Amino acid sequence: MQENLFNTKAIYIIDSSAIILLRQFYPKDIFDSLHSKICDILHSGRVVILNLVFDEIKKETELYKLFRS
């Protein structure tokens, strides 16, 4: 098991606050490349989001569109 620890791609578990704060403190119009990289990770299938967190993101229409695309 331990020998396979670094052989697989990382899977990320994120909280809604990380995404909400990203938008608040690192606006896309200024940090476009950062947002692009995060979107790439989100769309890669390597991100796990708990239902509770996803429900919280639904309240933020812009963020919800990002996760649903």
Salt bridges, closest charged atoms under 4 A:
ASP55 OD1 - LYS58 NZ 3.80
GLU60 OE1 - ARG23 NH2 2.60
